[in-house]
Amino acid sequence: MPAILAEDLTKVYVLHQRDPGIAGAVRSLFRRKRQEVLAADRINVRIEEGELVGFLGPNGAGKTTTLKMLSGILYPTSGRAEVLGFVPWERRPEFQKQFSLVMGQKNQLWWDLPPEESFLLFRELYEIPADVYRQRVKMLTEMLEISHLMNVQVRKLSLGERMKCELAAALLHRPRVVFLDEPTIGLDVVSQKRIREFIRQTNREDGSTIVLTSHYMDDVRALCERVVIVDHGRVVYDDSLARLVSRYTDSKHLRLTFSKPVEQSDLGGLGRVSSFDGLSAELESPRDEAARVAAAALSRLPVVDIEIRDPDVEDVIRDLFQHRPPAAAPDAVVAG
Amino acid sequence: MKVLRRYLRLYAVFFRNCLVREMEFRGNFLANCATTVAWLVYYLFFIEIVYALTDQVAGWSKGETLVLAGSFSLSWGLMNALFSPNLSRLPEEIQKGTFDLVLTKPVDSQFLATARMVNLAEFARTLMSFLVVGYGVREAAIPLTVTGVAVYLVLMACSVMILFGIDSLIMTLSFWLVRIRNLDAAFWSVSIIARYPVDIFERTLRNILTFFLPLAFVATVPARGLARTMEPWMLPAAVAIAGFLIAASRLFWLKAARSYSSAGG
């Protein structure tokens, strides 16, 4: 049995549009324009127990909507889903005790109380036995290096410290499935790194299944072997991160450094220029022409350094979102 | 039983957390206590002035009116202590989407959403209200019997349930309407009418307040119950209305939680 299974999961939001201004507001009292938004469009995903999967996609792609349906917060418009064998939106306590949802932008610790008080509340909510609780608090606070913060009011914590406490609270009951929605948003690099390590450790030590959404590619690169990319409510890619680059790109990036300033016009005929500042340039060229472009650049320009590489995952995903339809990516390029 | 114990334990934690928090802001807590008490004292002055001019208002003696004032304040105070802090937050939580997390917890969502905050300063009002009721009982020389007190306590429980039921029905609308502060405020302004005996109003309004928006059962009926001037149908009516409103608020909540559409992506 997969830990998470979604079949044709679809969510349509009904919005009521309103014209701007007071007249629009008055008009909308009597007649409202209905607008349907397809937030999730037949999402199909199957995630096995113990996997750590990244959900990627631009804002409004449907990642969070999907997570909310899998958490049972939202009823889908159609389709079905099972998480740990339960239908999430039935909101059965037996299910809710086995999963956890952390949203980087929504906190659940009591603002004016030290984290420990909220932890105790969670202990009651999830009916965690006293000894398990003690052990778990010790382990989580040590892993996240927050033991010394347990008696400080949450409002006095930094964003990074607070997020670590949020994570610890959400994992006290040792959930088998964890949804992390932007857990590192707004955090400094050090905190991000710490949290990343923690997520990996949790996945390994608890054997939990983790679905992570993040805007930071570093998170995804560091943690997820498999990524599911969602755009316009649809799954456009579901495979390993490593294969993403080779599957969707038929280009190479060339980085040139010059010994003396050159004009941009000198780069004519060398492919698409993605950045240029006189002393260095980034070029993009079709994969099979990269060698020719490099040779031409070396012979025509005062090149002191040249680097040829595959595009970054960021580049690939950005391209993917900028509507180079993935379906059009020729399979022949899968060569790697 | 096990379930009940669990919820009581949870409630104890909510209570404790609120207490810890209030102690954090002691000045604010004391100020709140003072405000709630002042509000009642102000009303007592009003009663003193009215009864300095007359012995009876629509059949109500001063002592009986004090019992009514105390009962209203008791019910209103309990509502403000236990439920209003939660219900009034609901629209904001729904608007911001923080309500999401309520729905993921392995505990009844209505319980979690309507019980987790307790406004302890309001208990100052509760305490004071008991004193006012006691003062009224003495003033009106109402004989206290076990049955009399028991009936009064049942009527007061109904009173709180009626206020809760109506306010909960209104606040649950925020699942669809999101911003309903005005509606809530309107209800609270209207409900203040309950601190006057409904008998002072003309017939139509009295009937509305008895059967349509049953605010007569918030203070008038309990006060009459204690003063033994209650008509026999009033006790079962109070229980039925309270039961109906609680059931309605429950069903409405379940429907709302189902159609929750969340916010923030």
Boltz contact constraints between the chains, C-beta under 6 A:
constraints:
  - contact:
      token1: [A, 64]
      token2: [B, 265]
      max_distance: 6.0
  - contact:
      token1: [A, 68]
      token2: [B, 262]
      max_distance: 6.0
  - contact:
      token1: [A, 71]
      token2: [B, 104]
      max_distance: 6.0
  - contact:
      token1: [A, 73]
      token2: [B, 100]
      max_distance: 6.0
  - contact:
      token1: [A, 73]
      token2: [B, 103]
      max_distance: 6.0
  - contact:
      token1: [A, 73]
      token2: [B, 262]
      max_distance: 6.0
  - contact:
      token1: [A, 74]
      token2: [B, 262]
      max_distance: 6.0
  - contact:
      token1: [A, 93]
      token2: [B, 106]
      max_distance: 6.0
  - contact:
      token1: [A, 96]
      token2: [B, 106]
      max_distance: 6.0
  - contact:
      token1: [A, 97]
      token2: [B, 106]
      max_distance: 6.0
  - contact:
      token1: [A, 101]
      token2: [B, 104]
      max_distance: 6.0
  - contact:
      token1: [A, 106]
      token2: [B, 98]
      max_distance: 6.0
  - contact:
      token1: [A, 108]
      token2: [B, 101]
      max_distance: 6.0
  - contact:
      token1: [A, 112]
      token2: [B, 21]
      max_distance: 6.0
  - contact:
      token1: [A, 112]
      token2: [B, 24]
      max_distance: 6.0
  - contact:
      token1: [A, 113]
      token2: [B, 17]
      max_distance: 6.0
  - contact:
      token1: [A, 113]
      token2: [B, 20]
      max_distance: 6.0
  - contact:
      token1: [A, 113]
      token2: [B, 21]
      max_distance: 6.0
  - contact:
      token1: [A, 117]
      token2: [B, 17]
      max_distance: 6.0
  - contact:
      token1: [A, 121]
      token2: [B, 13]
      max_distance: 6.0
  - contact:
      token1: [A, 124]
      token2: [B, 9]
      max_distance: 6.0
  - contact:
      token1: [A, 124]
      token2: [B, 10]
      max_distance: 6.0
  - contact:
      token1: [A, 124]
      token2: [B, 13]
      max_distance: 6.0
  - contact:
      token1: [A, 125]
      token2: [B, 105]
      max_distance: 6.0
  - contact:
      token1: [A, 125]
      token2: [B, 107]
      max_distance: 6.0
